[in-house]
Amino acid sequence: MLMQSPLARQCFALLALSLGAAPLCAAQAEKFPARPLRIVVPSTPGGGLDVMARIMTPRLTEKWGTQVVVDNRAGAGGIIGTDIVSKAAPDGYTMLLVTTGFVTNPFLIKQLPYKTPQDFEPITIVGSTPVVLVAHPTLNVRTIKEMLALAKERPDKLTFGSSGQGSGGHLSMVLMQRVADVKFIHVPYKGAGASTAAIVGGEVNLLFTAPGAALTQVKAGRLRALAVTSAKRVGIMPDVPSVTEVGLAGCVVDGWYGLLAPAGTPKVLIDRIYNDVLTVMKLPDVAAKLQGAGFELDGRSPAQFKQYLQDEMKRWGGVIGEAGLRGEQ
């Protein structure tokens, strides 16, 4: 019997491990999920991310036969919740639902506790939506042109809220300030729910937010919708003009809502989750609720989402740099 050197034994062990990895991953996916899952939403209840998650999770619970929990972890412009997922086990049981702040925070924050996008595995973009600019009635404007005229009469006096530094709402206003040559005072809050409550309460004058999140308040007369950041009007707010209509085509922004997993999550699990989420998105009741909340369904593949993240980081990195916001914290 031939004696094996330590090096030979190590090589045989690595070979056996590699040969056994594929069946192990396949078995892991076949049994998935075997316990409750959670989708971390890095914002407070009531915002676009939270609305989307709560539309999806009941049907995902049915699909997977185990509870899917929405875990709101707001704070620091989405960084707290995002960090939690970056350090979670890469086993498919913890996911993260993010929007634009995910790709802008690396340019706004000097030291993040995680690496973007390296510490995450893209799954899919569930949907997208423009944001709507709303004003508190006490501002006494009914159109975006009236608001911009007032802003020029009262420079540095009007305030706008956001769900955090670098959030989609914040950067949408940065774009508007640049395109319209006006300036507002930024008041960041800890999440979309908090910023919505702030403008309803009259703490700030203006807010960019998801149409679905603002619709009830607009219908009740507690807020006034001035414009949506799309090339054309959106179905749930047909009476609200687009920024293109009012001569602000440079302010077109489509917010996206993407699902991620921790880096290292096996591809077989990423593919399983992607296919199941896509199936749930297409269910008539889920699709109707998402569209009724103002979302346009997406569903691009993990590979397509990965490329999109790279493109978004390039785009918003340039905007942030031009605005002089880079690394301000």
N, C-alpha and C positions, 0 to 999 in steps of 0.2 A: 504493500500500500504506500503510495507516494505521500510524503509529508508536504503540507502546504505552508508556505511562508505567511506571516501576518498580512503582507501586502496582497497576496493571492486571496486569502480569506476575505479581506475587505472588498476586493473586486467582485468576488462571487456574491457577497452580501448585497452590494449595490446593484448588481445585475438582477438578483432575485427581487429586490425591492422595486426596481423599475418595471419588471415584467408583471409584478402583482398590482401595480398602481392603477392601471386601467380598469381591471375587474373591480377593484375596491371602490373607485370613483363611481363606476356604473351602479354598483350595489348601493352606494351612498345616495345616489340620485333616485334610485328605485324606491328606497324607504323614506325619502324626504317628502313632507316633513313629518317627524315623529313626535314633535312637541310644539307648543305655541311659538309664534313668531312675533316680531315687533318691527314696525316701521317708525323710525325716529323722524320726527318733524321738528326741525330746528327753529321753530317759531311758536308763538302763543296760539291758542285756539281762536278760530274766527277768520284767519287769513286764507289766501288762495291755496297754500300748501296743505293746510289743515282740512279745508273743504274737500280737496281732491282725495286726500288720504281716507277721509271718512265716507266718501262715496264708494271707494274701491274695496275697503277692508271687509264689509259684510259678505260680499260675494267671493272674495279671496278665502275667507273663513270657510265658506261652503265648498269651494273648490278643493281646498287642502284638507278639509275635515278636522281642522284644529284652529284654535283662536288666533286671529291676527290682531295685534294691539297697536293702536296709534299712541306713540310715546312723545308727547310734546316736551322738547328740551330747548327752551328759548334762551337767548342771551348772547351778547357780544356779536351781533350781526350774523347769527347762525353758526358761529364758531364752536360754541359749547356742544351743541347737538352733533355737529359734524365730527368733532374730536372724539366723542363717545363712540361713534361708528368706526372711525379709523382705528381704534384700539380694540374693537370687538373681535371675537373669534370668527375666522373666515369660514363659517360653516353654513351660511345661507339663512341663518335664523335671525340675523339683524340686518336691516336695510335702512337706507337713508333717502328721503325725498327732498330734493334741493331745487333751487331756482338760480337766478343770475348771480346772487351773492357768492355762490360757490366758486365761480371763476374770477370774480373781481377782488375777493378778499386777499389773495396772494399779492396783489398790487397795492392794496391799501394798508395792510398790516405788516409791519416790519418782520415780526417773528410769529409764525403760526405754529401751533403744536402738532401739525401734521403737514404732509407734502401733497400739494395739488398738482396734477391729478394722480400722482404715483401711488398714494395710499388707498386708492379706491378702484373698484371694478365697475365699469358702466354696465347697466342692464338695459334700460330703454328710456326714451322720453315718452311719458304718458300723454302729455298734451301741451298746448301752448295757448297763450292769450295775449292780446295787447293789454296795456294798462289804461285806466281811465283817470283823467284829471278831475278831481272833485273839489268844490269850494264850500266853505261854511256859509250859510245864508247871510250872516252878518257882514260878510265882505261886500255885499250889495253889488255883485256882478252876475250877469246871466249868460255871458258868452266869453270865450277865451280871448277874443279881441278886447273886450272891456277889461278883462283881468290884466292883460299885458299893458294896456294904456294906463291902468291904475298903478301897475308896478313901476312904470317909467316916471309917473308923477311922484311916487313915494319910494325912491330907491332905498334898498336895504331895510324896508319896513315890513313887507309882507313875509309871513313865515310859512314854511311847508314842513310837514311831518314825513317820516319814513319809518320803515321797519328795521332800520339799522344802517350804519355806515357801509356804503358799497352795495346796498340792496338795489333791486331793480327800480324801485320807486325813486331812490336817491339819484341814481345815475340817469334816469329818465329826465329828472329835473335839471341835472347838470347839462344834458343835451339841450333842453329847452332854453336854459339861460344863455348858452352859447349861440344857438340859432336865432333867438329873439332879441338878443342883446339886452337882457334884464338880469336882475340879481335878487335872490331871496335869501332869507335866513333859514338854515337847515336845523331842524329839531329832530334828532333820531330817537326812536323808541325801541323797546325790547320786543320786537315782533309785530306782525301785521295786525293782530287783534288790538294791541295797545295803541298803535298809531291810528287805527280806525276809531277807537273810543275817544282818542284825543281830539280828532277833528269834529266828531259828532258833538263833543262837549265844548267846542269852541276854543280849545287850547291853541290850535294852529289854524291858519287860513286855508291852506291848500294841502292836497295829498294825491299822489299817484298810487292807485291800488288796483286790484283785480276787479273787473266788472261784476263778477258774481258776488264778491264780498261787499260791494257798494250798492248793489241793486236795491235791496230792501230799504236802505236809508234814503236813497234817491227817490224811490216811489213814495216814501212817507214824508218827503219834503224836508228832511233833516239835513240833506246835502244836495248840492247842485252839480250835475255832471256837465263839464265844459267841453271835453274832447276825448277821443280815444286815440291811442298811439298806433294806429294802423293805417294802411293805404286806403281802406274803405270802411264803412260803418259795420258794426257788429250786430248780430242777430238779436241779442238780448237787450240792446240799447239802440234801437233803430232810429231814434230821434236825436241821438248825440252825434255831432259831426266828427269826422276823422281829422287828424292833424294835417293830412294832405289837402283836405278841402279848405282849410283855413290858412293855407300858405306856409305850413311848417313841415314840409316833407322830410326835412332833415331830422325830425323828431320821431320818425317811425321806429318803433321798438316792439318786438314780439317776445313776451316773457315765456320761458319754457320751464317745464316741471319734470325733472329727471330722477330716475330711481337708480341708486348705487348700492354696492355691497363692499365690504372691506377687501383690500388687496389680498390676493392669495386664495380667494374663494374659487374652488375648482370650476373650470369652464363648464363641466357637465351640469353643475348646479346653476350657474349663471344662465345657461341655455334653458334649463328646466323652468326656472323662475320667469325668464323672459317669455317663453311660450305660454305659460299659465296666466301671466299678467295680460298678455295680448288677448288671450281667449276671454278673460273677464272684461277687458275694455270693450270688446265687441258685443257683449251681451246687450240686447236692446234697452233694458232698463238702466244699465250702467251708462251706456253711451248717451242716452237721453238726459240723464242727470248731469253728466259731465258737460254736455253741450248746453244744457239749461243754465249751468253755472258760468257759462262763458268760455269754456275750454274748447279748442279745436283738437280733435284726437290726432295723435302722431303715431307712436308705436315703432319707431325705427329700431334697427337691430343693435346689439351691443357694439359691433364694429363701427357702425354708422354713428352711434352716439359718441364713441371714443373720438372720432375725427371731428365731430361737431364741437366737443369740449375744447379741442385744440384751437379750432377756428374762433370760438367765443373768447378764449383767453387772449388771443392775438387782437381781436377787435376791441375789447373793453380795456385791455392794457394800454392801447393807444389813446382811447378816450380819457382814461384816468391820468395818463402822463401829460396830455395836452391841457387838462384842467388843473394840473399842479397838485393833484391829490395823492400822488404816489407815496406810499410809506408814511402817511401823516400820523399814524399811531405807532 
